[in-house]
Amino acid sequence: MKLIVVPKVAICKRLDELGFERAIPLINNPKSGERSIGIWPDSKKPALPNCHGTTCYVTRTEDTIVSDPFNLEGGDYLFAGPGPGYIHHPAMKKFLSRSCTQLDITDQDYEGDFRGAIVGVWDEDLLQHTAIALGKISGVPWFFHQENVGEKFDLVTLTEILRDYPYDLKFYMPPTAMA
């Protein structure tokens, strides 16, 4: 396996160019995704951020979720202050379909430079994961994501995304990129 090294400075510069500077402290403190963001009102259990909440936080679209345009239930999302939150899969699916513009990309085009796009990983009709496309840096497509609920924030390549999530990818431009 070929090790790909890109300086963190180049990644942080790209995040800043895209207006996603909220991701920089997360990259610098990747284990902060393991901290509780609050308590679920119904179960009284600790809530942890997930990939969807992190994606919306970094792309500055969490207000679209919180403003409740989809008649969401309280358990569909939780943002408890500055930082990534939690968004349940069906709520994120509604957000992507109603608030974002899906790009017409086939699997042969995954190597494109889709900087700023939200990448949805789909298993048929089930949204499995989301990440943020940073575009090509040193010729390699890079993504920022949170690995799983309550897990670390990370930078990964397209090869790693496809290895870890062997499903269909769909690319969406968030409303903040279209403004």
Sequence and secondary structure as in RCSB ss.txt:
>XXXX:A:sequence
MKLIVVPKVAICKRLDELGFERAIPLINNPKSGERSIGIWPDSKKPALPNCHGTTCYVTRTEDTIVSDPFNLEGG
DYLFAGPGPGYIHHPAMKKFLSRSCTQLDITDQDYEGDFRGAIVGVWDEDLLQHTAIALGKISGVPWFFHQENVG
EKFDLVTLTEILRDYPYDLKFYMPPTAMA
>XXXX:A:secstr
       HHHHHHHHHHTT TTHHHHHHSGGGGGS  EE TTT  EE   HHHHHHHHTT HHHHHT TT   GG
GEE  SSS  EE HHHHHHHHHHHSEE    GGGTTS  TT EEEEEETTEEEEEEEEEEEETTEEEEEEE STT
  EEEEEHHHHHHH  SEEEEEE HHHH 
